[in-house]
């Protein structure tokens, strides 16, 4: 199982945004989103925030 615990919050958010943008496997996106939830980072706020990836 993938472990994202060593990633900073900023790196994890970037990872999520890029995974969505690149339309990576839904299972991978789900794993990243679960880690975001675990860290109490809200997907809606992340998606609404301006990102230039």
Secondary structure, 3 states (H helix, E strand, C coil): CCCCCCCCHHHHHHHHHHHHHCCCCHHHHHHHHHHHHHCCCCHHHHHHCCCCC
